[in-house]
């Protein structure tokens, strides 16, 4: 039997995180022996999947639906789809950040040019 401490070691998730996943219902078929949680390989793999998904920006709420849609194994097709959507969102965020960075550089240049022309720089062209 695998208890929570060993599950933590095997999955790389903290005991606290595993308890949180369980409390949110992300580990729906978790076994119990008395008051102790008992893990099987599938549970360890699910915890690893949750942890990896969080590392690339997924929220637990985003994962809940796909993890609970098929109790015997993750819904890989749905997981692939939410990964595609997350990738598109990240691409858009990168584009917006690049635009902000370009404007920031433009503003900095305007201030620098103003300081060159007027040390008091009373009217930077922002």
PyMOL commands that set and color helices and strands:
alter all, ss='L'
color gray80, all
select helices_A, chain A and resi 4-11+15-23+41-55+60-68+76-117
alter helices_A, ss='H'
color red, helices_A
select strands_A, chain A and resi 31-33+36-38
alter strands_A, ss='S'
color yellow, strands_A
deselect
rebuild
show_as cartoon
